[in-house]
């Protein structure tokens, strides 16, 4: 796996195994994976292609994050 300081870790399509591998600190995915780095957003335009800005529960707190469609 690539380290969190790798430029690719900032992109949503970067596959990850844990939050520490993502610059944003958010590694998301469906139960069983695959998991990918995400980032906070305000609208869909903040997310790359194939992702949308949606509410996600992270550590008991709802946040707007780029999630895979």
NURO-461108 format. One line per field, with one value per atom (N, C-alpha, C, CB): residue number from 1; y, x, z; residue in three letters; atom name. Coordinates in Angstrom, 3 decimals. Glycine has a CB too. Layout:
<sites>
i = [NUM/...]
north = [Y/...]
east = [X/...]
up = [Z/...]
aa = [ALA/...]
at = [CA/...]
</sites>
This chain:
<sites>
i = [1/1/1/1/2/2/2/2/3/3/3/3/4/4/4/4/5/5/5/5/6/6/6/6/7/7/7/7/8/8/8/8/9/9/9/9/10/10/10/10/11/11/11/11/12/12/12/12/13/13/13/13/14/14/14/14/15/15/15/15/16/16/16/16/17/17/17/17/18/18/18/18/19/19/19/19/20/20/20/20/21/21/21/21/22/22/22/22/23/23/23/23/24/24/24/24/25/25/25/25/26/26/26/26/27/27/27/27/28/28/28/28/29/29/29/29/30/30/30/30/31/31/31/31/32/32/32/32/33/33/33/33/34/34/34/34/35/35/35/35/36/36/36/36/37/37/37/37/38/38/38/38/39/39/39/39/40/40/40/40/41/41/41/41/42/42/42/42/43/43/43/43/44/44/44/44/45/45/45/45/46/46/46/46/47/47/47/47/48/48/48/48/49/49/49/49/50/50/50/50/51/51/51/51/52/52/52/52/53/53/53/53/54/54/54/54/55/55/55/55/56/56/56/56/57/57/57/57/58/58/58/58/59/59/59/59/60/60/60/60/61/61/61/61/62/62/62/62/63/63/63/63/64/64/64/64/65/65/65/65/66/66/66/66/67/67/67/67/68/68/68/68/69/69/69/69]
north = [-1.191/0.000/1.245/0.004/2.319/3.588/4.326/4.447/5.138/5.889/7.102/6.318/7.637/8.747/9.995/9.061/10.168/11.376/11.262/11.692/10.125/9.967/10.800/8.468/11.542/12.414/11.662/13.074/10.399/9.632/9.376/8.316/9.458/9.207/10.308/9.071/11.430/12.523/12.299/13.862/11.436/11.226/10.159/10.837/10.345/9.403/7.996/9.904/7.852/6.514/5.684/6.625/6.241/5.512/4.466/6.473/3.190/2.132/2.154/0.736/1.878/1.949/0.806/3.305/0.580/-0.443/0.185/-1.462/1.483/2.156/3.660/1.666/4.381/5.842/6.463/6.377/5.849/6.385/6.426/5.588/5.742/5.736/6.886/4.425/7.663/8.744/10.087/8.567/11.065/12.405/12.980/13.340/12.686/13.214/12.502/13.100/11.294/10.492/9.700/11.368/9.651/8.944/7.845/9.921/6.597/5.417/4.788/4.391/4.849/4.397/3.258/5.553/2.555/1.512/0.672/0.634/-0.138/-1.006/-2.136/-1.581/-2.754/-3.885/-4.915/-4.516/-5.311/-6.277/-5.640/-7.226/-4.306/-3.577/-3.605/-4.135/-3.021/-2.375/-1.027/-2.201/-0.588/0.678/1.673/0.501/2.944/3.986/5.250/4.254/6.095/7.370/8.292/8.026/9.042/10.008/11.347/9.563/12.370/13.688/14.412/14.492/15.457/16.244/17.025/17.200/17.388/18.095/18.955/17.104/19.868/20.690/20.407/22.181/19.948/19.633/18.594/20.914/18.020/16.996/17.499/16.517/18.809/19.352/19.267/20.804/19.040/18.878/17.479/19.171/16.544/15.144/14.814/14.204/13.845/13.408/12.591/12.599/12.252/11.427/10.097/11.200/9.647/8.381/8.492/7.396/9.731/9.975/11.051/10.385/11.037/12.101/12.551/11.620/13.761/14.320/13.869/15.888/13.046/12.462/12.446/11.042/12.402/12.285/10.877/12.607/10.795/9.509/9.585/9.144/8.512/8.463/7.993/7.530/8.866/8.554/8.744/9.453/7.664/7.746/8.326/8.563/8.068/8.554/9.970/8.480/10.582/11.939/11.940/12.889/12.574/12.693/13.779/13.013/13.443/14.364/14.257/14.080/15.342/15.286/14.828/16.678/13.664/13.076/12.624/11.904/12.585/12.036/10.527/12.439/9.967/8.519/7.976/8.166/6.753/6.102/5.778/4.831/6.057/5.753/4.276/6.522]
east = [0.834/0.000/0.871/-0.945/0.331/1.041/0.840/0.577/1.785/1.695/0.797/3.077/0.331/-0.606/-0.039/-1.019/1.287/1.833/1.975/3.173/1.666/1.684/0.556/1.545/0.841/-0.169/-1.434/0.409/-1.307/-2.485/-3.434/-2.064/-2.953/-3.805/-4.835/-2.953/-4.656/-5.619/-6.818/-4.954/-6.701/-7.768/-8.732/-7.194/-10.005/-11.011/-10.816/-12.374/-10.231/-10.125/-8.991/-9.927/-8.190/-7.100/-7.668/-6.157/-7.357/-7.831/-7.014/-7.740/-7.684/-7.029/-7.507/-7.306/-6.737/-7.112/-7.454/-5.981/-7.157/-7.434/-7.322/-6.488/-7.902/-7.928/-6.537/-8.634/-5.538/-4.182/-3.527/-3.341/-4.084/-3.520/-4.037/-3.823/-4.980/-5.595/-5.245/-7.127/-4.902/-4.594/-5.768/-4.220/-6.989/-8.182/-8.480/-9.378/-7.913/-8.210/-9.494/-8.287/-10.062/-11.319/-11.128/-12.412/-11.189/-11.157/-12.537/-10.014/-13.300/-14.697/-14.925/-15.632/-16.018/-16.420/-17.522/-15.233/-18.140/-19.202/-18.632/-20.001/-19.464/-19.031/-18.364/-20.231/-17.162/-16.428/-15.562/-17.378/-15.681/-14.836/-15.361/-13.457/-14.655/-13.364/-13.511/-12.667/-12.426/-12.400/-11.565/-11.847/-11.865/-11.199/-11.127/-11.943/-10.131/-9.997/-11.133/-8.629/-11.620/-12.673/-12.211/-14.010/-13.015/-12.707/-14.007/-11.833/-13.934/-15.119/-15.539/-14.860/-16.811/-17.343/-18.522/-17.763/-18.893/-20.094/-21.124/-19.736/-20.649/-21.547/-20.882/-21.904/-21.646/-21.114/-19.923/-22.202/-19.873/-18.767/-17.434/-19.057/-17.463/-16.243/-15.646/-16.527/-16.416/-16.009/-15.660/-17.129/-14.799/-14.430/-15.535/-13.149/-15.327/-16.277/-16.506/-15.796/-17.740/-18.078/-18.317/-16.995/-18.296/-18.520/-19.577/-17.208/-20.272/-21.229/-21.009/-22.701/-21.415/-21.296/-22.515/-21.181/-22.293/-23.394/-23.062/-23.704/-24.101/-23.913/-23.431/-25.232/-22.401/-21.864/-21.609/-20.552/-21.908/-21.676/-20.250/-22.702/-19.446/-18.049/-17.824/-17.073/-17.579/-17.340/-18.506/-16.123/-19.728/-20.915/-21.320/-20.705/-20.597/-20.896/-21.204/-19.722/-22.305/-22.622/-21.756/-24.133/-21.135/-20.296/-20.635/-18.802/-20.433/-20.581/-19.251/-21.016/-19.279/-18.080/-18.352/-17.583/-17.317/-17.416/-17.535/-16.178/-18.632/-18.841/-19.013/-20.070/-18.533/-18.586/-20.016/-17.740/-20.360/-21.720/-21.882/-22.026]
up = [0.000/0.000/0.000/1.210/-0.543/-0.570/0.736/-1.746/1.083/2.324/2.165/2.784/3.285/3.285/2.628/4.688/2.587/1.986/0.472/2.601/-0.105/-1.554/-2.159/-1.956/-3.232/-3.860/-4.237/-5.098/-4.614/-5.021/-3.864/-5.629/-2.641/-1.471/-1.269/-0.219/-1.943/-1.820/-2.729/-2.149/-3.715/-4.679/-4.187/-6.038/-4.510/-4.049/-4.608/-4.417/-5.788/-6.369/-5.765/-7.859/-4.869/-4.238/-3.295/-3.484/-3.545/-2.647/-1.365/-3.328/-0.255/1.053/1.928/1.738/2.994/3.971/5.316/4.140/5.468/6.731/6.585/7.814/7.536/7.487/7.396/8.702/8.002/8.008/6.645/8.921/5.671/4.326/3.472/3.647/3.977/3.207/3.827/3.137/2.994/3.499/4.274/2.348/3.824/4.487/5.802/3.567/5.966/7.143/7.015/8.343/5.779/5.544/4.509/5.086/4.951/4.083/4.170/4.503/3.082/3.093/2.116/2.761/2.315/1.381/1.976/1.003/1.135/1.622/2.480/0.447/3.283/4.098/3.193/4.869/3.518/2.721/1.649/2.089/1.445/0.495/-0.918/0.510/-1.844/-1.661/-0.971/-3.001/-0.352/0.357/-0.429/1.786/-0.298/-1.073/-0.228/-2.418/-0.534/0.164/-0.241/-0.137/0.708/0.471/1.014/1.124/0.817/1.336/1.627/0.344/2.437/2.734/1.491/3.922/1.430/0.273/0.701/-0.834/-0.175/0.020/-1.057/0.022/-2.233/-3.347/-4.237/-4.164/-5.166/-6.067/-6.876/-7.007/-7.149/-7.939/-7.191/-8.316/-5.884/-5.099/-5.239/-3.640/-5.798/-5.907/-7.357/-5.391/-7.539/-8.881/-9.527/-8.837/-10.789/-11.524/-10.842/-12.937/-10.822/-10.188/-8.690/-10.440/-8.167/-6.747/-6.582/-6.040/-5.453/-5.135/-3.697/-5.345/-3.418/-2.078/-1.278/-2.114/-0.273/0.496/1.975/0.010/2.791/4.237/4.556/5.005/5.364/5.793/7.298/5.008/8.007/9.442/9.679/10.152/10.268/10.557/12.051/9.718/12.739/14.177/14.955/14.438/14.482/15.163/14.796/16.612/13.849/13.410/11.920/13.722/11.537/10.106/9.479/9.893/8.365/7.617/6.149/7.855/5.397/3.943/3.363/3.349/2.695/2.115/0.700/2.960/-0.113/-1.467/-1.342/-2.352/-1.826/-1.766/-3.170/-0.895/-3.364/-4.668/-5.046/-4.672/-6.298/-6.787/-7.027/-8.076]
aa = [UNK/UNK/UNK/UNK/UNK/UNK/UNK/UNK/UNK/UNK/UNK/UNK/UNK/UNK/UNK/UNK/UNK/UNK/UNK/UNK/UNK/UNK/UNK/UNK/UNK/UNK/UNK/UNK/UNK/UNK/UNK/UNK/UNK/UNK/UNK/UNK/UNK/UNK/UNK/UNK/UNK/UNK/UNK/UNK/UNK/UNK/UNK/UNK/UNK/UNK/UNK/UNK/UNK/UNK/UNK/UNK/UNK/UNK/UNK/UNK/UNK/UNK/UNK/UNK/UNK/UNK/UNK/UNK/UNK/UNK/UNK/UNK/UNK/UNK/UNK/UNK/UNK/UNK/UNK/UNK/UNK/UNK/UNK/UNK/UNK/UNK/UNK/UNK/UNK/UNK/UNK/UNK/UNK/UNK/UNK/UNK/UNK/UNK/UNK/UNK/UNK/UNK/UNK/UNK/UNK/UNK/UNK/UNK/UNK/UNK/UNK/UNK/UNK/UNK/UNK/UNK/UNK/UNK/UNK/UNK/UNK/UNK/UNK/UNK/UNK/UNK/UNK/UNK/UNK/UNK/UNK/UNK/UNK/UNK/UNK/UNK/UNK/UNK/UNK/UNK/UNK/UNK/UNK/UNK/UNK/UNK/UNK/UNK/UNK/UNK/UNK/UNK/UNK/UNK/UNK/UNK/UNK/UNK/UNK/UNK/UNK/UNK/UNK/UNK/UNK/UNK/UNK/UNK/UNK/UNK/UNK/UNK/UNK/UNK/UNK/UNK/UNK/UNK/UNK/UNK/UNK/UNK/UNK/UNK/UNK/UNK/UNK/UNK/UNK/UNK/UNK/UNK/UNK/UNK/UNK/UNK/UNK/UNK/UNK/UNK/UNK/UNK/UNK/UNK/UNK/UNK/UNK/UNK/UNK/UNK/UNK/UNK/UNK/UNK/UNK/UNK/UNK/UNK/UNK/UNK/UNK/UNK/UNK/UNK/UNK/UNK/UNK/UNK/UNK/UNK/UNK/UNK/UNK/UNK/UNK/UNK/UNK/UNK/UNK/UNK/UNK/UNK/UNK/UNK/UNK/UNK/UNK/UNK/UNK/UNK/UNK/UNK/UNK/UNK/UNK/UNK/UNK/UNK/UNK/UNK/UNK/UNK/UNK/UNK/UNK/UNK/UNK/UNK/UNK/UNK/UNK/UNK/UNK/UNK/UNK/UNK]
at = [N/CA/C/CB/N/CA/C/CB/N/CA/C/CB/N/CA/C/CB/N/CA/C/CB/N/CA/C/CB/N/CA/C/CB/N/CA/C/CB/N/CA/C/CB/N/CA/C/CB/N/CA/C/CB/N/CA/C/CB/N/CA/C/CB/N/CA/C/CB/N/CA/C/CB/N/CA/C/CB/N/CA/C/CB/N/CA/C/CB/N/CA/C/CB/N/CA/C/CB/N/CA/C/CB/N/CA/C/CB/N/CA/C/CB/N/CA/C/CB/N/CA/C/CB/N/CA/C/CB/N/CA/C/CB/N/CA/C/CB/N/CA/C/CB/N/CA/C/CB/N/CA/C/CB/N/CA/C/CB/N/CA/C/CB/N/CA/C/CB/N/CA/C/CB/N/CA/C/CB/N/CA/C/CB/N/CA/C/CB/N/CA/C/CB/N/CA/C/CB/N/CA/C/CB/N/CA/C/CB/N/CA/C/CB/N/CA/C/CB/N/CA/C/CB/N/CA/C/CB/N/CA/C/CB/N/CA/C/CB/N/CA/C/CB/N/CA/C/CB/N/CA/C/CB/N/CA/C/CB/N/CA/C/CB/N/CA/C/CB/N/CA/C/CB/N/CA/C/CB/N/CA/C/CB/N/CA/C/CB/N/CA/C/CB/N/CA/C/CB/N/CA/C/CB/N/CA/C/CB/N/CA/C/CB/N/CA/C/CB/N/CA/C/CB/N/CA/C/CB/N/CA/C/CB/N/CA/C/CB/N/CA/C/CB]
</sites>
